[in-house]
Amino acid sequence: MNEELISKKELLDLTGISYGQLYRWKRKDLIPEEWFIRKSTFTGQETFFPKEKILERIEKIQMMKENLSLDELANMFSPNAADLQLSESELAKRNIVSNGVLEIYLENEQGSPQLDFWRTLEAYILEKLLQSGEINLDEGKMVIQVLKDNRANLKQKSGELVITRKLGVSSCLLLVNAESFHFEQGTKVVARVSLMHCMEELKAKLL
């Protein structure tokens, strides 16, 4: 699955932002460095961006910059999180993870009932997938195991969780820095989750 790109000129025209704003947001880490993709064209080197991701990010920045400083926005968009410990009751109270999903998560993850940011993120991803109806409980347990086994990769900005099915058999992959991916014929992608997007949603709930 190849990601659609948008040129810098098209991006500036479409969003109405200036060249200076774009690179100021880049310096502040509001827009990841790896989203600036240099490609050769007939006019020379040009900069492109993953279209869906950059448009969504700019919309968020424009919507939130009235109430948050650029530094506060950078902290929210950054995958680096301060140490925190949240109890089961706090997660349910803040409407981050329901009691039922948290019970499934803790039973299969077998860790402490006090969750740090990264374990909270895992439980939040499981909540999103189960509540959406895209995956079943057995696939949810597979998701927990993949996230648990690859915690170091959760901190990668461009990580993506992909759940597939073929002939009734499910698979769960954690892709890091993958511009495109391909499966054998007949494989259905039933769910895709951006780790960065989930981090941002979670941080917004925690703020």
Backbone torsions as a table, in degrees:
resi	resn	phi	psi	omega
1	MET	NA	108.6	-178.4
2	ASN	-84.0	141.0	-178.5
3	GLU	-86.9	131.5	179.2
4	GLU	-71.5	136.6	-178.9
5	LEU	-108.6	156.1	175.1
6	ILE	-129.7	137.8	-179.1
7	SER	-74.6	160.2	179.8
8	LYS	-60.2	-42.6	-179.6
9	LYS	-62.3	-45.8	178.4
10	GLU	-61.4	-39.8	-179.2
11	LEU	-63.0	-47.4	-179.0
12	LEU	-64.6	-40.6	178.7
13	ASP	-65.0	-41.7	-174.8
14	LEU	-72.0	-39.3	-174.6
15	THR	-94.4	-19.5	-179.2
16	GLY	79.1	8.7	178.1
17	ILE	-87.4	163.1	-178.5
18	SER	-94.3	164.6	174.6
19	TYR	-57.5	-43.2	-178.9
20	GLY	-62.8	-42.5	178.0
21	GLN	-60.8	-46.1	-177.8
22	LEU	-56.5	-47.0	-176.3
23	TYR	-80.2	-22.9	172.6
24	ARG	-68.3	-41.4	177.5
25	TRP	-66.4	-33.3	176.1
26	LYS	-64.9	-46.1	-179.8
27	ARG	-61.7	-31.7	-179.8
28	LYS	-84.8	3.2	-178.9
29	ASP	65.3	23.9	173.7
30	LEU	-78.0	-26.8	175.8
31	ILE	-122.6	121.6	-175.9
32	PRO	-61.2	143.3	178.6
33	GLU	-55.5	-39.5	-174.5
34	GLU	-72.1	-9.2	175.6
35	TRP	-79.7	-13.5	176.6
36	PHE	-87.5	99.1	-172.6
37	ILE	-105.1	117.6	179.6
38	ARG	-89.1	128.0	179.1
39	LYS	-134.6	149.6	176.3
40	SER	-83.2	132.2	175.9
41	THR	-128.3	178.5	-178.2
42	PHE	-67.4	-16.9	177.9
43	THR	-97.0	0.2	-178.0
44	GLY	119.7	-154.4	179.4
45	GLN	-80.4	131.4	176.6
46	GLU	-130.4	157.2	179.8
47	THR	-101.9	132.4	177.6
48	PHE	-124.2	164.6	-179.7
49	PHE	-136.7	153.5	170.9
50	PRO	-66.0	113.5	-166.5
51	LYS	-57.3	-52.8	-175.5
52	GLU	-62.4	-43.3	-176.8
53	LYS	-67.6	-45.6	-175.3
54	ILE	-69.4	-38.3	179.4
55	LEU	-67.0	-40.1	177.8
56	GLU	-64.7	-41.6	-178.7
57	ARG	-65.6	-44.6	-179.3
58	ILE	-65.0	-38.2	177.1
59	GLU	-61.2	-41.8	178.8
60	LYS	-64.9	-44.9	-179.9
61	ILE	-59.9	-47.0	-178.1
62	GLN	-64.8	-33.7	-178.4
63	MET	-74.7	-34.8	-171.8
64	MET	-100.1	-14.4	-173.4
65	LYS	-71.1	-13.3	176.0
66	GLU	-71.4	-29.4	-175.3
67	ASN	-107.4	-17.4	-178.2
68	LEU	-126.4	145.1	175.5
69	SER	-73.7	166.6	178.0
70	LEU	-61.9	-36.4	178.1
71	ASP	-64.9	-40.9	178.8
72	GLU	-66.8	-38.8	176.7
73	LEU	-64.7	-41.7	179.2
74	ALA	-61.2	-39.8	179.2
75	ASN	-65.0	-36.3	-179.8
76	MET	-71.4	-41.8	-177.4
77	PHE	-78.0	-21.8	-178.4
78	SER	-69.9	142.4	176.4
79	PRO	-75.9	-6.5	177.9
80	ASN	-80.3	127.1	-177.8
81	ALA	-123.9	143.3	176.7
82	ALA	-67.9	156.0	178.6
83	ASP	-63.5	133.0	172.8
84	LEU	-150.8	155.5	177.7
85	GLN	-130.6	123.3	-179.4
86	LEU	-119.7	136.0	178.5
87	SER	-85.0	169.2	178.4
88	GLU	-58.0	-43.8	-177.1
89	SER	-66.1	-37.1	179.4
90	GLU	-66.1	-40.8	179.8
91	LEU	-63.4	-41.1	178.9
92	ALA	-70.3	-40.5	-178.3
93	LYS	-63.1	-38.1	-179.5
94	ARG	-83.8	2.7	178.8
95	ASN	60.8	38.6	179.1
96	ILE	-94.5	-48.9	178.1
97	VAL	-138.3	131.6	179.5
98	SER	-72.2	158.0	-178.6
99	ASN	-59.9	-40.0	-178.3
100	GLY	-64.1	-45.6	-179.6
101	VAL	-69.6	-37.9	179.3
102	LEU	-63.7	-37.1	177.5
103	GLU	-62.9	-43.5	177.7
104	ILE	-63.1	-43.7	-178.8
105	TYR	-61.1	-51.5	-175.8
106	LEU	-66.4	-35.7	179.5
107	GLU	-64.1	-37.6	-177.5
108	ASN	-91.5	-29.2	-179.9
109	GLU	-82.8	-27.3	173.6
110	GLN	59.1	37.6	176.3
111	GLY	-108.1	-169.5	-179.7
112	SER	-67.9	147.9	176.0
113	PRO	-70.0	-10.7	172.7
114	GLN	-90.8	120.3	-173.8
115	LEU	-106.1	132.1	172.6
116	ASP	-82.4	-175.8	-175.2
117	PHE	-60.1	-44.2	-172.6
118	TRP	-71.1	-37.3	176.1
119	ARG	-71.5	-34.5	174.4
120	THR	-61.7	-40.5	178.1
121	LEU	-61.9	-42.8	178.5
122	GLU	-60.0	-46.4	-179.5
123	ALA	-65.1	-36.2	179.9
124	TYR	-67.1	-40.7	176.6
125	ILE	-61.9	-43.7	178.4
126	LEU	-61.5	-42.5	177.9
127	GLU	-57.6	-48.3	-178.4
128	LYS	-59.7	-45.1	-175.8
129	LEU	-69.5	-43.8	-178.8
130	LEU	-69.8	-42.0	-178.6
131	GLN	-68.0	-28.2	179.3
132	SER	-73.2	-19.9	-177.0
133	GLY	80.8	5.7	-177.7
134	GLU	-72.5	-29.1	-178.5
135	ILE	-127.4	159.7	176.3
136	ASN	-97.8	179.7	-174.5
137	LEU	-64.1	-41.1	179.2
138	ASP	-63.0	-39.1	177.3
139	GLU	-68.4	-33.7	175.9
140	GLY	-61.6	-40.4	178.1
141	LYS	-65.2	-36.3	177.0
142	MET	-64.7	-41.7	178.1
143	VAL	-59.6	-45.6	179.5
144	ILE	-57.6	-45.3	-177.5
145	GLN	-65.3	-42.2	179.9
146	VAL	-64.4	-43.6	178.8
147	LEU	-65.0	-42.0	-179.9
148	LYS	-63.8	-40.9	-177.6
149	ASP	-74.3	-17.0	-174.5
150	ASN	-125.4	38.6	-175.5
151	ARG	-60.3	-33.4	179.9
152	ALA	-62.4	-33.0	-178.7
153	ASN	-80.6	-12.7	177.0
154	LEU	-62.6	-26.6	-176.9
155	LYS	-82.1	-2.8	177.2
156	GLN	-74.6	131.8	-174.4
157	LYS	-62.4	-33.8	-172.0
158	SER	-106.4	23.0	179.3
159	GLY	-69.9	146.4	179.4
160	GLU	-143.2	132.7	178.3
161	LEU	-94.5	129.8	-177.7
162	VAL	-128.7	126.8	177.6
163	ILE	-112.3	128.5	-178.6
164	THR	-123.8	161.5	172.9
165	ARG	-137.9	142.3	171.9
166	LYS	-147.1	123.9	179.9
167	LEU	53.4	39.1	177.3
168	GLY	81.7	-2.4	-179.9
169	VAL	-101.5	127.8	-176.8
170	SER	-99.8	150.1	173.9
171	SER	-136.6	152.4	178.6
172	CYS	-130.3	127.3	-178.0
173	LEU	-123.4	145.0	170.9
174	LEU	-113.0	109.2	-177.7
175	LEU	-96.9	135.6	179.1
176	VAL	-125.1	126.7	178.8
177	ASN	56.3	37.3	-179.4
178	ALA	-99.4	116.1	178.6
179	GLU	-75.0	-29.8	177.9
180	SER	-154.5	159.4	175.7
181	PHE	-148.3	154.5	-174.0
182	HIS	-140.0	141.9	178.9
183	PHE	-122.4	165.6	178.9
184	GLU	-66.3	156.2	-176.5
185	GLN	-57.4	139.0	179.6
186	GLY	93.5	-6.8	178.5
187	THR	-83.5	129.8	179.9
188	LYS	-106.5	128.3	173.7
189	VAL	-84.0	113.2	-175.1
190	VAL	-95.0	-21.4	179.1
191	ALA	-159.1	141.5	174.0
192	ARG	-132.7	132.5	-178.2
193	VAL	-130.8	122.8	175.0
194	SER	-81.6	123.8	179.7
195	LEU	-63.4	-40.6	-179.4
196	MET	-62.5	-43.1	-179.5
197	HIS	-62.3	-42.0	178.9
198	CYS	-66.4	-39.1	176.8
199	MET	-59.4	-44.1	-178.4
200	GLU	-65.7	-43.5	177.7
201	GLU	-60.7	-44.8	-178.4
202	LEU	-64.0	-45.1	179.8
203	LYS	-62.5	-37.2	177.9
204	ALA	-62.6	-37.3	177.8
205	LYS	-71.0	-31.1	-178.4
206	LEU	-81.5	-23.4	-178.5
207	LEU	-65.5	NA	NA
